[in-house]
């Protein structure tokens, strides 16, 4: 019969799982499942909780060896659950009952001329640095490296600005 699982025994079991002991991993998954389920129910919409639990337990099974210490396990699991709940909520928000994405259904209601005006206004609303990146990339069809050379920016800086600019455009268009 197994010894009761107090905190030190839980850490030992987690450390064995991290070290590659498959039997310990199976016991650890069984042990943490109620806590994972409870946290998922608190963080997710009720319809998404079980999906988040399954994803968290799957990630635990696949990636337990990547943890540095057993003490990191609870925080890591809760982070996985929180991210999965957010991902599921975003996915639900983006799709309406017809299966089309939320963005598509909103944009389908506008004529091409209206869309051009909305996109132009959104681009015009961007700060100058972001607007310049979007124009060079999406209208001039320059590569990231070409934009970096033109503006004397690193590749990472161009990609970061482009990402932020597109996020601002998306936000502008969805709010509009």
C-alpha positions in Angstrom: 0.0 0.0 0.0 1.3 3.5 -0.9 2.3 5.9 1.8 0.0 8.9 2.3 0.9 11.7 -0.1 1.9 14.6 2.1 3.7 17.5 0.5 7.2 15.9 0.6 5.9 12.7 -1.0 4.2 14.7 -3.7 7.4 16.5 -4.5 9.3 13.2 -4.5 6.7 11.7 -6.9 6.9 14.7 -9.2 10.7 14.6 -9.1 10.7 10.9 -10.1 8.3 11.8 -13.0 10.6 14.6 -14.1 13.5 12.2 -14.1 11.7 9.9 -16.5 9.9 7.3 -14.3 6.8 6.5 -16.3 5.0 4.8 -13.4 5.6 7.8 -11.2 4.2 10.0 -14.0 1.0 8.0 -14.2 0.6 8.2 -10.5 1.3 12.0 -10.6 -1.3 12.5 -13.3 -3.9 10.6 -11.2 -2.9 12.7 -8.2 -3.1 16.1 -9.8 -6.2 15.5 -11.8 -8.7 16.7 -9.2 -6.8 19.9 -8.6 -6.4 20.5 -12.3 -10.1 19.9 -12.8 -11.1 22.2 -10.0 -8.8 25.0 -11.3 -10.1 24.6 -14.8 -13.7 24.9 -13.7 -12.8 28.1 -11.9 -10.9 29.6 -14.9 -12.8 28.4 -17.9 -16.3 28.7 -19.2 -18.1 25.5 -18.1 -18.2 24.1 -21.6 -14.4 24.5 -22.0 -13.3 23.1 -18.6 -12.9 19.5 -19.6 -11.0 20.4 -22.7 -8.6 22.5 -20.6 -8.2 19.6 -18.2 -7.3 17.2 -21.0 -4.9 19.6 -22.6 -3.2 20.3 -19.2 -2.8 16.6 -18.4 -1.6 15.9 -22.0 1.0 18.6 -21.6 2.1 17.2 -18.3 2.5 13.8 -19.9 4.5 15.1 -22.8 6.6 17.8 -21.1 7.1 16.8 -17.5 10.8 16.2 -18.2 11.3 19.8 -19.1 10.5 21.0 -15.6 13.6 21.9 -13.6 12.2 21.2 -10.2 9.2 19.5 -8.7 8.2 22.7 -6.9 7.5 24.3 -10.3 4.9 21.8 -11.2 1.7 23.4 -9.7 2.5 26.9 -11.1 3.3 25.3 -14.5 0.1 23.3 -14.6 -2.0 26.3 -13.6 -0.3 28.4 -16.3 -1.1 25.7 -18.9 -4.8 25.6 -17.8 -5.1 29.4 -17.8 -3.6 29.7 -21.3 -5.8 26.9 -22.6 -8.9 28.5 -21.1 -8.0 31.8 -22.8 -7.3 30.0 -26.1 -10.7 28.3 -26.0 -12.5 31.5 -25.1 -10.9 33.3 -28.0 -11.7 30.5 -30.4 -15.4 30.6 -29.3 -15.5 34.4 -29.6 -14.1 34.3 -33.2 -16.7 31.9 -34.5 -20.4 32.5 -34.7 -23.1 29.8 -35.0 -22.7 29.5 -38.8 -19.1 28.4 -38.3 -17.7 31.5 -40.0 -15.2 33.5 -38.1 -16.4 36.5 -36.3 -14.2 38.8 -38.3 -15.4 37.3 -41.6 -19.1 37.7 -40.7 -18.6 41.4 -39.7 -16.6 42.2 -42.8 -19.0 40.3 -45.2 -21.6 43.0 -44.4 -19.6 45.7 -46.0 -19.0 46.5 -49.6 -15.5 46.4 -51.0 -15.5 50.2 -51.3 -16.5 50.6 -47.6 -13.8 48.1 -46.6 -11.1 50.1 -48.5 -12.2 53.2 -46.7 -12.2 51.5 -43.3 -8.7 49.9 -43.9 -7.3 53.3 -45.1 -8.7 55.0 -41.9 -7.3 52.2 -39.7 -3.8 52.6 -41.4 -4.0 56.4 -41.0 -4.8 56.0 -37.3 -1.5 54.1 -36.7 1.6 55.9 -35.2 4.0 56.9 -38.0 6.6 54.1 -37.2 3.9 51.4 -37.4 2.2 52.9 -40.5 5.5 53.0 -42.4 6.2 49.3 -41.6 2.7 48.2 -42.7 2.9 50.2 -46.0 6.4 48.8 -46.8 5.4 45.2 -46.0 1.8 45.0 -47.2 1.7 47.5 -50.0 5.2 47.8 -51.3 5.6 44.0 -50.6 9.1 44.3 -49.2 10.6 41.5 -47.2 11.4 41.8 -43.5 15.1 42.1 -44.3 14.5 44.8 -47.0 12.4 46.8 -44.6 15.2 46.4 -41.9 17.8 47.7 -44.3 15.6 50.6 -45.5 14.8 51.7 -42.0 18.0 50.7 -40.3 16.3 48.3 -38.0 17.0 44.8 -36.9 15.0 41.9 -38.2 13.4 41.4 -34.8 12.5 45.1 -34.5 10.7 45.0 -37.9 8.8 41.9 -37.0 7.8 43.3 -33.6 6.6 46.6 -35.0 4.7 44.8 -37.8 3.0 42.5 -35.3 2.0 45.4 -33.1 0.8 47.4 -36.1 -1.4 44.6 -37.3 -2.8 44.1 -33.8 -3.7 47.8 -33.7 -5.3 47.6 -37.1 -7.3 44.6 -36.1 -8.4 46.3 -32.9 -9.4 49.5 -34.8 -11.4 47.5 -37.4 -13.2 45.4 -34.8 -14.1 48.4 -32.7 -15.3 50.2 -35.8 
